Amino acid sequence: MSAASRERFADVVRAGGAAGDPADVRLDLALLLLSAEAVPEEAASGAGLDRIVAHGLAELDVLAAHVPEEGRDDLRLRSALGGFAGAPSDYAHLESSLLPDVLRRRRGLPILLSTVWTEVARRAGVPAYGVGLPGHFVVGVGDPDGTRVLVDPFTGGRLLPYDRARDIAAETGRSLRPEHLRPHDPIDTIDRVLGNVRGWATTPERARHRLWAAELALLLPRHDLGLRREYGEALIAVGRYVEASGVLEDYADTVAGPMPLEAEHARRIARQARARLN
């Protein structure tokens, strides 16, 4: 990570504003800049950062150039992207959430593979968009208000019948609703990717990754209030106890009115952090 990558990331994700036009947010740029957090600072500064971004954008351009000009839209995309897929084992690797690594390995989590599809589709002039189902992430190809199909990049771009989409949602205890099939907001997509990183980084040796994922999420134009407590806990995990205590106390003050028990819990964690300084 570097100050430069953080500044550029913030500029990209705030392009549309808290309630602005999602089309103003460049998802490809945001996820390439996000990936810079996982490399040493010297590799993510200056020319190094430019190389990360330029190489990723060029890879997407090359893939788009291989999309045939004729044929059914989902088959056109699959012709260029059918070699991308995922497996359950990919959830164990940080690289599965980093766009440059997904482009290199042709493997990743559903949300990253879906982003590859939608970004290649945008370059090739094919109507496609991310679809955030409960429990899975896929791609809609076509008109979200008219005729469209769902494809699953995690399985190489196979068609996903709507009854199977309902089953996937049901497996999470939720019902598939019409809004689940709408184009996924890029800010929500970035937030979901960062949430995946934090979910992966729960062990002590991964603490620094949990921290940067929380810090980037706080740069988004909107985020859950509970992220502030998570940020404080991530600071504790890397031994920054004074900062953690301040973050948690501020969070407790914010939620004290509507959530007094949550506020007391946060203050207790803050006290424990300060005690580690003795």
C-alpha positions as CSV (number, residue, x, y, z in Angstrom):
1,M,0.0,0.0,0.0
2,S,1.0,3.6,-0.3
3,A,-0.4,7.1,0.3
4,A,-0.6,7.5,-3.5
5,S,-2.7,4.4,-4.0
6,R,-5.0,5.4,-1.1
7,E,-5.5,8.8,-2.6
8,R,-6.3,7.5,-6.0
9,F,-8.6,4.8,-4.6
10,A,-10.5,7.5,-2.7
11,D,-10.9,9.6,-5.8
12,V,-12.2,6.7,-7.8
13,V,-14.8,5.5,-5.3
14,R,-16.1,8.9,-4.5
15,A,-16.5,9.9,-8.2
16,G,-20.3,9.3,-8.1
17,G,-20.8,10.7,-4.6
18,A,-22.8,9.1,-1.8
19,A,-25.9,9.0,-3.9
20,G,-24.4,9.8,-7.4
21,D,-24.5,7.9,-10.7
22,P,-23.0,4.5,-10.3
23,A,-21.7,4.8,-13.9
24,D,-19.2,7.4,-12.6
25,V,-17.4,4.8,-10.5
26,R,-14.7,2.8,-12.4
27,L,-14.9,-0.6,-10.9
28,D,-11.8,-1.9,-12.7
29,L,-9.7,1.0,-11.5
30,A,-10.9,0.7,-7.9
31,L,-10.2,-3.0,-7.7
32,L,-6.7,-2.6,-9.3
33,L,-5.9,0.1,-6.7
34,L,-7.3,-2.1,-4.0
35,S,-4.9,-4.8,-5.0
36,A,-2.0,-2.4,-4.3
37,E,-2.7,-2.8,-0.6
38,A,-1.5,-6.4,-0.7
39,V,2.0,-5.6,-2.0
40,P,5.0,-3.9,-0.3
41,E,4.8,-0.1,-0.2
42,E,7.8,0.4,-2.6
43,A,6.0,-1.7,-5.2
44,A,2.8,0.3,-4.9
45,S,4.3,3.8,-5.1
46,G,5.0,6.0,-8.1
47,A,5.9,4.0,-11.2
48,G,5.1,0.7,-9.5
49,L,1.5,1.7,-8.9
50,D,1.2,2.9,-12.5
51,R,2.5,-0.4,-13.7
52,I,-0.1,-2.3,-11.6
53,V,-2.9,-0.2,-13.0
54,A,-1.7,-0.1,-16.6
55,H,-1.1,-3.8,-16.8
56,G,-4.5,-4.7,-15.4
57,L,-6.3,-2.4,-17.8
58,A,-4.3,-3.7,-20.7
59,E,-5.2,-7.3,-19.8
60,L,-8.9,-6.4,-19.8
61,D,-8.5,-4.7,-23.2
62,V,-6.8,-7.8,-24.6
63,L,-9.7,-10.0,-23.4
64,A,-12.2,-7.6,-24.9
65,A,-10.5,-7.7,-28.2
66,H,-11.1,-11.5,-28.3
67,V,-14.9,-11.1,-27.9
68,P,-16.5,-12.1,-31.3
69,E,-18.5,-9.4,-33.0
70,E,-21.4,-11.7,-33.9
71,G,-23.5,-14.2,-32.0
72,R,-25.6,-14.3,-28.9
73,D,-24.2,-11.9,-26.3
74,D,-23.6,-14.4,-23.5
75,L,-21.9,-16.8,-25.9
76,R,-19.7,-14.0,-27.3
77,L,-18.4,-13.3,-23.8
78,R,-18.0,-17.0,-23.0
79,S,-15.9,-17.4,-26.1
80,A,-13.3,-15.0,-24.6
81,L,-13.8,-15.7,-20.9
82,G,-14.8,-19.3,-20.6
83,G,-11.3,-20.1,-19.3
84,F,-12.0,-18.1,-16.1
85,A,-13.6,-20.1,-13.3
86,G,-13.4,-20.8,-9.6
87,A,-13.5,-23.6,-7.1
88,P,-14.2,-23.9,-3.3
89,S,-10.4,-24.0,-2.7
90,D,-10.1,-20.4,-4.1
91,Y,-11.8,-19.0,-1.0
92,A,-8.7,-19.9,1.0
93,H,-6.4,-17.5,-0.9
94,L,-6.2,-13.7,-0.8
95,E,-5.2,-13.7,-4.5
96,S,-8.7,-14.8,-5.3
97,S,-9.9,-11.3,-4.3
98,L,-7.2,-9.3,-6.1
99,L,-8.0,-8.4,-9.7
100,P,-4.4,-8.6,-11.1
101,D,-4.0,-12.1,-9.7
102,V,-7.4,-13.2,-11.0
103,L,-6.5,-12.0,-14.4
104,R,-3.1,-13.8,-14.3
105,R,-4.4,-17.1,-12.7
106,R,-7.8,-17.1,-14.5
107,R,-9.2,-18.1,-11.1
108,G,-10.9,-16.2,-8.3
109,L,-14.0,-15.6,-6.2
110,P,-17.4,-15.2,-8.0
111,I,-17.5,-11.4,-7.5
112,L,-14.0,-10.9,-9.0
113,L,-14.7,-13.2,-11.9
114,S,-18.0,-11.4,-12.5
115,T,-16.1,-8.1,-12.5
116,V,-13.8,-9.4,-15.2
117,W,-16.9,-10.3,-17.3
118,T,-18.6,-7.0,-16.8
119,E,-15.5,-5.0,-17.5
120,V,-14.7,-6.9,-20.6
121,A,-18.3,-6.6,-21.7
122,R,-18.2,-2.9,-21.2
123,R,-15.1,-2.6,-23.5
124,A,-16.7,-4.9,-26.1
125,G,-20.0,-3.0,-26.1
126,V,-22.0,-6.0,-24.7
127,P,-24.8,-5.1,-22.2
128,A,-23.8,-6.9,-19.0
129,Y,-23.9,-6.1,-15.3
130,G,-23.1,-7.6,-11.9
131,V,-25.9,-9.3,-10.0
132,G,-25.5,-9.7,-6.2
133,L,-27.6,-12.7,-5.3
134,P,-27.8,-13.7,-1.7
135,G,-24.9,-16.1,-1.3
136,H,-23.5,-15.8,-4.8
137,F,-22.4,-13.2,-7.4
138,V,-23.2,-13.7,-11.1
139,V,-23.6,-11.6,-14.2
140,G,-26.7,-10.5,-16.1
141,V,-26.4,-10.3,-19.8
142,G,-29.0,-8.2,-21.7
143,D,-31.5,-5.6,-20.6
144,P,-32.1,-5.6,-16.8
145,D,-35.6,-4.2,-17.6
146,G,-36.3,-6.6,-20.5
147,T,-34.8,-9.7,-21.9
148,R,-31.7,-11.0,-20.1
149,V,-30.0,-14.1,-18.9
150,L,-27.9,-14.9,-15.9
151,V,-24.5,-16.5,-16.3
152,D,-22.2,-17.8,-13.6
153,P,-18.5,-16.9,-14.2
154,F,-17.5,-19.1,-11.3
155,T,-18.5,-22.1,-13.5
156,G,-16.9,-20.8,-16.6
157,G,-19.9,-18.7,-17.7
158,R,-22.7,-21.4,-17.8
159,L,-26.2,-20.1,-17.9
160,L,-27.8,-19.9,-14.4
161,P,-31.6,-20.7,-14.6
162,Y,-33.7,-18.5,-12.4
163,D,-35.0,-21.5,-10.4
164,R,-31.4,-22.3,-9.5
165,A,-30.9,-18.6,-8.5
166,R,-33.9,-19.0,-6.2
167,D,-32.4,-22.2,-4.7
168,I,-29.1,-20.4,-4.1
169,A,-30.9,-17.6,-2.2
170,A,-33.0,-20.1,-0.3
171,E,-29.7,-21.8,0.9
172,T,-28.9,-18.6,2.8
173,G,-32.4,-18.5,4.4
174,R,-33.6,-15.7,2.1
175,S,-36.1,-15.4,-0.7
176,L,-35.0,-14.2,-4.1
177,R,-36.5,-10.8,-4.7
178,P,-36.6,-8.6,-7.9
179,E,-34.1,-6.2,-6.5
180,H,-31.5,-9.0,-6.2
181,L,-31.6,-9.2,-10.0
182,R,-30.9,-5.5,-10.5
183,P,-27.5,-4.2,-11.6
184,H,-25.2,-4.2,-8.5
185,D,-24.0,-0.8,-7.5
186,P,-20.1,-0.6,-8.0
187,I,-19.7,0.8,-4.5
188,D,-21.6,-2.1,-3.0
189,T,-19.4,-4.4,-5.1
190,I,-16.2,-2.9,-3.8
191,D,-17.6,-3.1,-0.3
192,R,-18.4,-6.7,-0.8
193,V,-14.9,-7.5,-2.0
194,L,-13.4,-5.7,1.0
195,G,-15.8,-7.7,3.2
196,N,-14.5,-10.9,1.7
197,V,-10.9,-9.8,2.4
198,R,-11.8,-9.1,6.1
199,G,-13.6,-12.4,6.3
200,W,-10.4,-14.2,5.1
201,A,-8.1,-12.2,7.3
202,T,-9.3,-13.4,10.7
203,T,-6.1,-15.1,11.9
204,P,-3.3,-13.2,13.7
205,E,-0.8,-13.6,10.8
206,R,-3.3,-11.9,8.4
207,A,-4.0,-9.0,10.7
208,R,-2.4,-6.3,8.5
209,H,-4.7,-7.4,5.6
210,R,-7.8,-7.1,7.9
211,L,-6.6,-3.6,8.7
212,W,-6.1,-2.3,5.2
213,A,-9.5,-3.8,4.1
214,A,-11.2,-1.9,6.9
215,E,-9.4,1.3,6.2
216,L,-10.3,1.2,2.5
217,A,-13.9,0.4,3.3
218,L,-14.0,3.5,5.5
219,L,-13.0,5.5,2.4
220,L,-16.1,4.5,0.6
221,P,-18.8,7.2,0.3
222,R,-21.1,5.0,2.4
223,H,-20.5,2.1,4.8
224,D,-22.1,0.4,7.8
225,L,-21.6,2.1,11.1
226,G,-20.4,-1.1,12.7
227,L,-17.3,-1.0,10.4
228,R,-15.9,1.6,12.8
229,R,-15.9,-1.0,15.6
230,E,-14.3,-3.5,13.3
231,Y,-11.6,-1.0,12.4
232,G,-10.8,-0.5,16.1
233,E,-10.6,-4.2,16.6
234,A,-8.3,-4.5,13.5
235,L,-6.0,-1.8,15.1
236,I,-5.8,-3.9,18.2
237,A,-4.8,-6.9,16.1
238,V,-1.7,-5.1,14.8
239,G,-0.8,-3.7,18.2
240,R,-1.9,-0.1,17.7
241,Y,-3.7,0.1,21.0
242,V,-3.8,3.9,21.6
243,E,-5.4,4.5,18.2
244,A,-7.8,1.6,18.7
245,S,-8.9,2.9,22.0
246,G,-9.7,6.3,20.5
247,V,-11.6,4.8,17.5
248,L,-13.7,2.6,19.8
249,E,-14.5,5.3,22.3
250,D,-15.7,7.6,19.4
251,Y,-17.8,4.7,18.0
252,A,-19.3,4.1,21.5
253,D,-20.2,7.8,21.8
254,T,-22.0,7.6,18.4
255,V,-24.1,4.6,19.1
256,A,-24.7,5.2,22.8
257,G,-28.2,6.6,22.3
258,P,-29.8,3.9,20.0
259,M,-27.6,1.0,21.1
260,P,-26.4,1.4,24.7
261,L,-25.3,-2.3,25.1
262,E,-23.2,-2.0,21.9
263,A,-21.7,1.2,23.2
264,E,-20.7,-0.5,26.5
265,H,-19.2,-3.4,24.6
266,A,-17.1,-1.1,22.5
267,R,-15.9,0.8,25.6
268,R,-15.0,-2.5,27.3
269,I,-12.8,-3.4,24.3
270,A,-11.3,0.1,24.4
271,R,-10.4,-0.4,28.1
272,Q,-8.8,-3.7,27.3
273,A,-6.8,-2.1,24.6
274,R,-5.5,0.6,26.9
275,A,-4.6,-2.1,29.5
276,R,-2.3,-3.7,27.1
277,L,-0.1,-0.6,27.3
278,N,0.8,-1.3,31.0
